[in-house]
Amino acid sequence: WQLSGGMQQRVSIARALSFSPTLLLMDEPFGALDEMTRERLNMELLGIWEAEKKTVLFVTHEIDESIYLGERVIILSSSPTVVQEDIVIDLPAERDQLETRSLPRFTELRHHVYEQIQLAKKGHRVSYVDINLQAIERLDFHVAQGEILGIIGPNGAGKTTAINLISGVMRPDVGSITLAGEDVTGMRPDRLVRRGVVRTFQATTIYQER
């Protein structure tokens, strides 16, 4: 069997949705796809979200994608990571690849996010620590039920680390992770899945290669 990259990601999303998740974690799911396939899957993801109102937290390197998909976007600083800015995406709820991207407000948001990422690359931070080996200093944010929240930042900002912490792949040294009022810090991935926390990955293998 052979599936295109786009079809593999569709299967990956469908597989995640089959668990009826309360929280869907997406770690750059469209990063390896060409632009046209990425835009088509962006529209399909929004269609699924509008129909089912799942809570979605997605990581991306694409500024336009973060603004197009997100109701909010948090920008991460360089490592050790803090939330540099939490931006409300005040665009019309109904999104269209051509019309939404041509709005003056879309352009304003894009410029602002771009400027913040450039500042992060130059080392601008909300706060500072002395221990350079620390990956994340303080990652404090919330995701409302039924919300799409985008995470963006420079390379090495800890975006995938944040997803790994939330999904139980890694355990934080300090701090806590709360799901619907329950402390799930350090909970195993299988137990989190039973609580509705499901993730997709950057690379997807549907069939074992021979």
C-alpha positions in Angstrom: 0.0 0.0 0.0 1.2 3.5 -0.8 -0.4 6.7 0.4 0.6 10.3 -0.3 1.7 12.5 2.5 -1.6 14.3 2.5 -3.6 11.1 2.7 -1.4 9.8 5.5 -2.1 12.9 7.5 -5.8 12.5 6.8 -5.6 9.0 8.2 -3.6 10.2 11.2 -6.3 12.8 12.0 -9.1 10.3 11.5 -7.4 7.8 13.8 -7.0 10.5 16.5 -10.6 11.5 16.1 -11.8 7.9 16.4 -10.9 8.2 20.1 -13.4 11.0 20.5 -10.8 13.2 22.1 -11.6 16.1 24.5 -8.1 17.5 23.6 -6.4 17.0 20.3 -2.7 17.8 20.3 -1.2 18.4 16.8 2.6 18.6 16.5 3.3 20.2 13.1 0.9 17.8 11.3 1.2 19.5 8.0 4.9 20.5 8.1 6.1 18.1 5.5 3.4 18.8 2.9 3.4 21.0 -0.1 1.6 24.3 0.2 -1.5 23.4 -1.8 -2.0 20.2 0.2 -1.4 22.0 3.5 -4.0 24.7 2.7 -6.5 22.0 1.7 -6.0 20.1 5.0 -6.2 23.4 6.9 -9.7 23.9 5.5 -10.6 20.3 6.3 -9.4 20.7 9.9 -11.4 23.8 10.3 -14.4 22.0 8.9 -14.0 19.1 11.5 -13.6 21.6 14.3 -16.7 23.6 13.3 -18.7 20.4 13.2 -17.4 18.8 16.4 -16.0 21.7 18.4 -13.0 19.7 19.6 -10.4 21.5 21.7 -7.3 21.7 19.5 -3.7 22.7 20.4 -1.5 22.8 17.4 2.2 23.5 16.9 3.3 25.1 13.6 6.3 27.0 12.1 4.0 28.7 9.6 2.9 32.2 10.7 0.0 32.3 8.2 -1.2 28.9 9.3 -1.2 29.8 13.0 -3.3 32.9 12.2 -5.6 31.2 9.8 -6.4 28.2 12.1 -6.2 29.7 15.5 -8.6 31.6 17.8 -5.5 32.4 19.8 -1.8 32.1 19.2 0.8 32.0 21.8 4.4 33.0 20.8 7.2 31.2 22.6 10.5 32.9 23.4 13.9 31.3 22.7 15.1 28.6 25.1 14.6 28.5 28.1 11.1 29.1 27.0 8.5 31.4 28.3 5.2 32.6 26.7 6.4 35.8 25.0 2.9 36.8 24.0 -0.7 35.5 23.9 -2.6 36.9 20.9 -6.3 36.8 20.3 -7.0 36.2 16.6 -9.8 38.7 16.1 -10.8 37.5 12.6 -14.2 36.5 11.4 -15.1 33.0 12.7 -15.8 31.7 9.1 -12.4 31.4 7.4 -11.6 31.2 3.7 -8.2 30.7 2.3 -8.5 33.6 -0.2 -10.8 36.1 1.6 -9.4 35.7 5.1 -5.8 36.0 4.0 -6.6 39.1 2.0 -8.1 40.9 5.0 -6.1 43.9 6.3 -6.4 42.6 9.8 -4.8 39.3 8.7 -1.8 41.2 7.3 -1.5 43.2 10.6 -1.6 40.1 12.7 1.0 38.4 10.4 3.4 41.4 10.7 3.0 41.4 14.5 3.6 37.7 14.9 6.6 37.9 12.5 8.1 40.8 14.5 7.7 38.9 17.8 9.4 35.8 16.4 12.3 37.9 15.1 12.6 39.4 18.6 12.6 35.9 20.1 15.4 34.8 17.7 17.4 37.8 18.9 17.0 36.6 22.5 14.3 39.0 23.6 12.5 37.5 26.6 9.9 38.3 29.2 12.2 37.1 31.9 15.6 35.6 32.3 17.3 32.7 34.1 20.9 31.8 34.7 20.7 28.1 33.8 21.3 27.8 30.1 20.6 24.1 30.0 16.9 24.6 31.0 14.6 23.9 28.1 11.5 25.6 29.4 11.5 28.2 32.2 7.8 29.0 32.6 5.2 27.8 30.2 1.9 29.1 31.7 -1.2 29.1 29.5 -4.7 27.6 29.3 -6.9 26.3 26.5 -10.6 26.8 26.7 -13.0 24.0 25.8 -13.8 24.0 22.1 -10.9 26.4 21.3 -8.2 26.2 18.7 -4.9 27.4 20.1 -1.8 27.7 18.0 1.8 27.6 19.3 4.5 29.2 17.3 8.1 30.2 18.0 11.7 30.0 16.7 13.5 26.7 16.3 14.4 25.2 19.6 11.8 27.1 21.5 10.3 24.0 23.1 7.1 23.6 21.0 7.4 19.8 20.7 8.6 19.6 24.3 5.4 21.3 25.4 3.3 18.7 23.4 5.4 15.9 24.9 4.8 17.2 28.4 1.0 17.6 27.9 0.7 14.1 26.3 2.6 12.4 29.0 5.7 11.4 27.0 7.8 13.6 29.3 7.3 14.6 32.9 8.0 18.2 34.0 10.5 18.8 36.8 8.2 21.4 38.3 4.8 22.8 37.7 1.5 21.0 36.9 -0.8 20.1 34.0 -4.5 20.2 34.6 -7.2 18.7 32.4 -10.8 19.7 33.3 -9.8 20.4 36.9 -7.8 17.1 37.3 -4.1 17.2 37.9 -2.7 14.9 35.1 1.0 15.9 35.6 3.2 13.0 34.6 0.3 10.7 33.8 1.2 7.9 31.4 0.1 8.5 27.7 -2.3 5.5 27.8 -4.1 6.8 30.8 -4.3 10.3 29.2 -5.8 8.8 26.1 -8.6 7.3 28.2 -9.2 10.8 29.5 -9.5 12.1 25.9 -6.0 13.5 25.3 -4.9 12.3 21.8 -2.0 13.6 19.6 -0.9 13.5 16.0 2.8 13.6 15.0 5.0 15.4 12.5 5.8 12.1 10.7 3.1 9.5 10.3 3.6 5.8 9.4 0.4 4.1 8.5 1.8 0.8 7.3 5.0 -1.0 8.4 7.7 -0.7 5.7 9.1 -4.0 4.3 
